[in-house]
């Protein structure tokens, strides 16, 4: 039965990839986004160019949006990093430094620690980072996690048994993928299952900039894997999990309503980026930071000075990508027309809640937003860290 299910999954995934990303080969990658040079934007200007095939029938959101904080869902979280909504409306939250996963009641905010993930080695920017639910969570109850171990960054999965006593509900982690370079900085860490049922992981170059351009390295990449941890069918490079490369540190992954992938990226000293991801493409680091005239690199659709963003999580809602800023201490809205910014990025909540780590769709016009003030770089206030429910337009 397992072999049969994998075969069906592979066929469906390959078909989906061809429909949404086009055929891909070599470093040029596939279709599904605008050509290089037609999707560049900055916080002081909008993107140029358009794609008739993808944009003609798409509604463009208003140039200006809005954000309303509906409520504080939970308080008193320590170094929260990843967030995974459960089917019943509750939330799973990972703690980077504690190595624990906590269940938060979506209505009352009550926190229940489910257990500590064994093997986590927290230091610097490493620890227990992104979490995601299996696409078959209703039947397999699997929770996936990306974490830093003593030797590498890796992806594991665990059974979440809600019937067991509190503190014993997480099963032993089963490693599905390992060998991602680790460092005191730039560990990446965001994982998410895409519309194709495949597992995507954003990695960092661990402070070794040369890894980003090395397609044989797992550092400075976006990886695309099967749920079992194999290179996903239809990937741009044969027998490789690498989906895109030339990244410095990817901590945000989100798909729009047309199943196009967007990713946030930390710059060094000059430009942070939001990128539309095209399979097989090179995003420039360390040669390029932000927009480049070099045609071999895929330009960002928007860029920010690092003091204004330092982006981590991203989510899609109401025709826009929403991007959480750490150093920038604000939430950015990037309205889209296809894979270009349709208007200048707009910021909200500047300085009101401190550092913002993670933003996740809560359905419709609602988002979950997670602060990050207890991570050693923020200035914690009463109640930090928090999960907020916000309404956006």
C-alpha positions as CSV (number, residue, x, y, z in Angstrom):
1,X,0.0,0.0,0.0
2,X,2.8,2.4,0.7
3,X,4.5,1.9,-2.6
4,X,1.1,2.4,-4.4
5,X,0.4,5.6,-2.5
6,X,3.9,7.0,-3.2
7,X,3.4,6.2,-6.9
8,X,0.1,8.0,-7.0
9,X,1.5,11.0,-5.1
10,X,4.5,11.2,-7.5
11,X,2.2,11.3,-10.6
12,X,-0.1,13.9,-9.1
13,X,2.9,16.0,-7.9
14,X,4.6,15.9,-11.3
15,X,1.4,16.8,-13.0
16,X,0.7,19.7,-10.6
17,X,4.3,21.0,-11.0
18,X,4.0,21.0,-14.8
19,X,0.7,22.8,-14.7
20,X,1.8,25.5,-12.2
21,X,5.5,25.9,-12.9
22,X,6.0,24.7,-16.5
23,X,8.7,22.4,-17.7
24,X,12.1,23.0,-16.2
25,X,15.6,22.0,-17.2
26,X,19.1,23.1,-16.1
27,X,19.6,26.4,-14.3
28,X,16.9,28.2,-16.3
29,X,14.1,26.5,-14.3
30,X,10.5,26.4,-15.4
31,X,7.7,28.7,-16.1
32,X,5.0,30.0,-13.8
33,X,6.4,33.4,-13.0
34,X,7.4,36.5,-15.0
35,X,10.7,36.6,-16.9
36,X,13.7,38.1,-15.2
37,X,13.5,41.9,-15.3
38,X,9.7,41.9,-15.3
39,X,9.1,41.4,-11.6
40,X,11.3,43.9,-9.8
41,X,10.0,46.3,-7.2
42,X,11.3,48.2,-4.2
43,X,9.8,50.0,-1.2
44,X,10.1,53.2,-3.3
45,X,8.7,51.9,-6.6
46,X,6.4,49.3,-8.2
47,X,7.3,46.4,-10.5
48,X,7.5,46.8,-14.2
49,X,6.1,44.6,-16.9
50,X,3.2,42.2,-16.9
51,X,2.3,38.7,-18.0
52,X,-0.9,38.5,-20.0
53,X,-1.3,34.8,-19.6
54,X,-1.2,35.0,-15.8
55,X,-2.5,38.4,-15.0
56,X,-5.2,39.3,-17.5
57,X,-8.0,37.6,-15.5
58,X,-6.6,38.3,-12.0
59,X,-8.1,41.1,-9.9
60,X,-5.6,43.6,-8.5
61,X,-6.0,44.4,-4.9
62,X,-6.3,48.1,-3.8
63,X,-3.0,50.0,-3.6
64,X,-3.7,50.7,0.1
65,X,-4.8,48.1,2.7
66,X,-5.6,48.0,6.3
67,X,-4.8,46.0,9.5
68,X,-6.9,45.6,12.6
69,X,-5.7,43.7,15.6
70,X,-8.8,41.7,16.6
71,X,-7.4,40.2,19.8
72,X,-4.5,38.8,21.7
73,X,-4.8,35.0,21.4
74,X,-2.0,34.0,23.8
75,X,0.7,35.5,25.9
76,X,3.8,34.3,27.8
77,X,5.4,32.3,25.1
78,X,9.2,31.8,25.2
79,X,11.0,32.2,21.9
80,X,8.1,31.1,19.7
81,X,9.1,30.4,16.1
82,X,6.9,28.0,14.1
83,X,3.1,28.0,14.1
84,X,0.8,25.3,12.7
85,X,-3.0,25.7,12.9
86,X,-4.9,22.5,13.8
87,X,-8.2,21.5,12.1
88,X,-10.2,22.4,15.2
89,X,-8.9,26.0,15.4
90,X,-6.2,25.4,18.1
91,X,-2.6,26.2,17.3
92,X,0.7,24.4,17.7
93,X,3.7,26.6,18.5
94,X,7.4,25.6,18.6
95,X,9.9,27.2,21.0
96,X,13.3,27.7,19.4
97,X,15.3,27.7,22.6
98,X,13.2,25.4,24.8
99,X,12.8,22.7,22.0
100,X,9.1,22.2,23.0
101,X,5.8,22.2,21.1
102,X,2.9,23.8,22.8
103,X,-0.8,23.6,22.0
104,X,-2.7,26.9,22.3
105,X,-6.4,26.9,22.6
106,X,-7.6,29.2,19.8
107,X,-10.4,30.6,21.9
108,X,-9.2,30.8,25.5
109,X,-5.4,31.0,24.8
110,X,-4.8,28.2,27.3
111,X,-1.3,26.7,26.7
112,X,-0.6,23.0,27.0
113,X,2.9,21.8,26.5
114,X,2.9,18.6,24.4
115,X,6.5,17.6,25.0
116,X,10.1,18.4,24.2
117,X,11.5,17.3,20.8
118,X,14.6,15.1,21.4
119,X,17.8,16.0,19.6
120,X,17.3,19.8,19.4
121,X,20.5,21.7,20.0
122,X,19.6,25.4,20.5
123,X,22.3,28.0,20.0
124,X,22.3,31.4,18.3
125,X,19.7,31.3,15.6
126,X,19.4,27.5,15.7
127,X,17.0,25.4,17.6
128,X,13.5,24.1,17.1
129,X,12.3,26.2,14.2
130,X,9.5,25.6,11.7
131,X,6.6,23.2,12.1
132,X,3.9,21.9,9.7
133,X,1.1,19.4,9.7
134,X,1.1,16.4,7.4
135,X,-1.3,16.8,4.4
136,X,-2.8,13.6,5.7
137,X,-3.0,14.8,9.3
138,X,-6.6,13.7,9.8
139,X,-5.5,10.1,9.4
140,X,-1.8,10.0,10.3
141,X,-1.6,12.7,13.0
142,X,2.0,13.6,11.9
143,X,3.6,16.9,12.8
144,X,6.8,17.8,10.9
145,X,9.5,20.0,12.4
146,X,12.8,21.6,11.2
147,X,15.5,21.8,13.9
148,X,19.1,22.2,14.6
149,X,20.9,19.1,16.0
150,X,24.4,18.7,17.3
151,X,25.6,18.1,13.7
152,X,23.2,19.6,11.2
153,X,19.8,21.0,10.5
154,X,17.2,18.4,9.7
155,X,13.5,17.6,9.2
156,X,11.7,15.1,11.4
157,X,8.1,14.0,11.9
158,X,6.3,12.9,15.0
159,X,3.0,11.3,15.8
160,X,0.8,13.7,17.9
161,X,-1.4,11.4,20.1
162,X,-4.0,13.6,21.7
163,X,-5.2,10.7,23.8
164,X,-2.1,10.5,25.9
165,X,-1.4,12.4,29.1
166,X,-0.1,16.0,28.8
167,X,3.6,16.1,28.2
168,X,3.7,12.7,26.6
169,X,1.7,13.3,23.5
170,X,4.5,13.7,21.0
171,X,6.1,10.5,19.7
172,X,9.8,10.0,19.1
173,X,11.0,12.1,16.1
174,X,11.6,10.1,12.9
175,X,14.2,11.8,10.7
176,X,13.0,12.2,7.2
177,X,15.8,14.5,5.9
178,X,19.2,15.5,7.3
179,X,22.5,17.1,6.3
180,X,21.4,20.7,6.0
181,X,24.4,22.9,7.1
182,X,24.1,24.4,10.5
183,X,25.7,27.5,12.0
184,X,25.3,30.0,14.8
185,X,23.5,32.1,12.2
186,X,21.5,31.6,9.0
187,X,19.9,28.2,9.7
188,X,16.8,29.0,7.6
189,X,14.1,26.9,9.2
190,X,10.7,27.5,7.6
191,X,8.8,24.4,6.3
192,X,5.5,24.2,4.6
193,X,3.5,21.7,2.5
194,X,2.7,23.2,-0.9
195,X,-0.5,22.8,-2.9
196,X,1.1,19.9,-4.6
197,X,1.4,17.9,-1.3
198,X,5.2,18.2,-1.3
199,X,7.3,19.5,1.6
200,X,9.2,22.8,1.0
201,X,12.0,23.9,3.3
202,X,13.9,27.2,3.4
203,X,17.5,26.9,4.4
204,X,20.4,29.3,5.1
205,X,24.0,29.2,4.1
206,X,25.0,29.0,7.8
207,X,27.4,32.0,7.4
208,X,29.4,30.2,4.7
209,X,28.3,32.4,1.7
210,X,29.8,30.1,-0.9
211,X,27.2,27.3,-0.2
212,X,24.4,29.4,-1.7
213,X,25.8,29.0,-5.2
214,X,26.8,25.4,-4.8
215,X,24.0,23.3,-6.2
216,X,25.4,20.2,-4.5
217,X,25.1,21.9,-1.1
218,X,21.8,22.0,0.9
219,X,22.6,25.5,2.3
220,X,21.1,28.7,1.0
221,X,18.3,26.9,-0.9
222,X,14.7,26.2,-1.1
223,X,14.3,22.4,-1.0
224,X,11.3,20.4,-2.3
225,X,10.8,17.0,-0.8
226,X,8.2,14.2,-0.7
227,X,6.6,13.7,2.7
228,X,9.0,10.8,3.1
229,X,12.0,13.0,2.5
230,X,13.0,12.1,-1.0
231,X,13.7,14.6,-3.8
232,X,10.3,15.5,-5.1
233,X,9.3,14.4,-8.6
234,X,9.6,17.2,-11.1
235,X,12.4,19.0,-9.3
236,X,14.6,21.1,-11.7
237,X,17.8,19.2,-11.1
238,X,17.9,15.4,-11.5
239,X,17.8,13.4,-8.2
240,X,18.2,16.6,-6.2
241,X,16.0,18.2,-3.5
242,X,17.1,21.6,-4.6
243,X,14.2,23.7,-6.0
244,X,16.0,27.1,-6.1
245,X,19.4,28.4,-5.0
246,X,21.5,31.5,-4.4
247,X,19.6,32.4,-1.2
248,X,21.2,33.8,2.0
249,X,18.6,32.8,4.6
250,X,15.0,31.9,3.7
251,X,12.5,32.0,6.6
252,X,9.2,32.7,4.8
253,X,7.3,30.5,2.4
254,X,3.7,31.1,1.1
255,X,1.6,30.4,-2.0
256,X,-0.9,32.7,-3.6
257,X,-4.4,31.7,-4.9
258,X,-2.8,30.6,-8.2
259,X,-0.4,28.2,-6.4
260,X,2.7,30.4,-7.0
261,X,5.4,30.3,-4.4
262,X,6.8,33.4,-2.7
263,X,9.7,33.5,-0.2
264,X,11.3,36.1,2.0
265,X,15.0,36.5,2.4
266,X,17.3,38.3,4.8
267,X,19.8,40.6,3.3
268,X,23.2,41.4,4.8
269,X,23.6,45.1,5.1
270,X,21.6,46.6,2.2
271,X,18.6,44.8,0.9
272,X,16.0,42.3,2.2
273,X,13.9,40.6,-0.4
274,X,10.6,39.1,-1.3
275,X,11.0,36.7,-4.2
276,X,8.7,34.9,-6.6
277,X,10.2,31.5,-6.8
278,X,10.8,29.9,-10.1
279,X,12.1,26.3,-10.0
280,X,15.8,26.0,-10.9
281,X,16.5,29.7,-10.7
282,X,19.5,31.5,-9.1
283,X,18.6,34.3,-6.7
284,X,22.0,35.8,-6.6
285,X,23.6,35.6,-3.2
286,X,26.4,36.3,-2.4
287,X,27.1,38.1,-5.7
288,X,23.8,40.0,-5.7
289,X,22.0,41.4,-2.7
290,X,18.6,42.8,-3.8
291,X,18.0,43.9,-7.4
292,X,20.8,43.2,-9.9
293,X,21.5,44.0,-13.6
294,X,23.0,40.5,-14.0
295,X,20.6,38.5,-16.1
296,X,21.7,35.2,-14.6
297,X,20.0,36.2,-11.3
298,X,16.3,36.3,-10.6
299,X,15.4,39.7,-9.2
300,X,13.2,40.2,-6.1
301,X,9.7,41.6,-6.6
302,X,10.2,43.9,-3.7
303,X,13.2,45.0,-1.5
304,X,13.7,46.8,1.7
305,X,16.6,48.3,3.7
306,X,17.5,45.8,6.4
307,X,16.6,48.2,9.2
308,X,13.0,48.3,7.8
309,X,12.4,44.6,7.5
310,X,14.7,41.7,8.3
311,X,11.9,39.4,7.2
312,X,11.0,36.0,8.6
313,X,7.5,34.6,8.0
314,X,5.2,35.4,5.1
315,X,1.5,34.6,4.4
316,X,-0.9,35.3,1.6
317,X,-4.4,36.9,2.1
318,X,-6.7,39.3,0.2
319,X,-4.5,39.5,-2.9
320,X,-1.3,40.4,-1.0
321,X,1.7,38.8,0.6
322,X,2.0,39.8,4.2
323,X,5.6,39.7,5.6
324,X,6.7,39.8,9.3
325,X,9.7,42.0,10.1
326,X,12.1,41.3,13.0
327,X,14.5,44.3,13.1
328,X,11.9,46.4,11.3
329,X,9.3,45.6,13.9
330,X,6.4,45.9,11.5
331,X,4.1,43.9,9.2
332,X,4.5,44.6,5.5
333,X,1.8,44.3,2.9
334,X,2.9,43.7,-0.7
335,X,-0.2,43.8,-3.1
336,X,0.2,41.5,-6.1
337,X,-0.6,41.5,-9.8
338,X,0.5,38.1,-10.8
339,X,4.1,37.8,-9.5
340,X,4.8,41.5,-9.6
341,X,4.1,44.1,-6.9
342,X,1.0,46.1,-8.1
343,X,1.8,49.0,-5.7
344,X,4.3,50.2,-3.2
345,X,4.7,47.9,-0.1
346,X,2.8,49.3,2.9
347,X,3.8,48.8,6.5
348,X,1.6,48.4,9.6
349,X,2.0,48.0,13.4
350,X,5.4,49.7,13.4
351,X,7.0,49.3,16.8
352,X,3.6,48.5,18.4
353,X,4.4,44.8,19.2
354,X,8.2,44.7,18.7
355,X,9.8,42.0,16.6
356,X,7.5,40.0,14.4
357,X,8.5,36.4,13.6
358,X,5.7,34.4,12.0
359,X,2.6,35.2,10.1
360,X,0.1,32.4,9.0
361,X,-3.2,32.4,7.3
362,X,-6.2,32.0,9.6
363,X,-8.6,31.8,6.6
364,X,-10.3,34.5,4.6
365,X,-9.1,38.0,5.7
366,X,-7.6,36.8,9.1
367,X,-4.0,36.1,10.0
368,X,-2.1,34.8,13.0
369,X,0.8,36.9,13.9
370,X,3.6,35.8,16.3
371,X,6.0,38.2,18.1
372,X,9.7,37.5,18.8
373,X,10.9,39.7,21.6
374,X,12.3,36.9,23.8
375,X,14.8,35.7,21.2
376,X,17.8,37.6,22.7
377,X,17.6,40.5,20.3
378,X,14.3,42.1,21.3
379,X,13.2,44.1,24.3
380,X,10.5,42.0,26.0
381,X,7.5,43.7,27.5
382,X,4.7,42.4,29.8
383,X,3.0,39.4,28.1
384,X,5.7,38.7,25.6
385,X,5.8,36.7,23.5
386,X,2.3,36.8,22.0
387,X,0.1,35.4,19.3
388,X,-2.2,38.0,17.7
389,X,-5.3,37.5,15.5
390,X,-5.5,40.3,12.9
391,X,-7.9,41.2,10.2
392,X,-6.4,42.5,6.9
393,X,-7.6,44.0,3.6
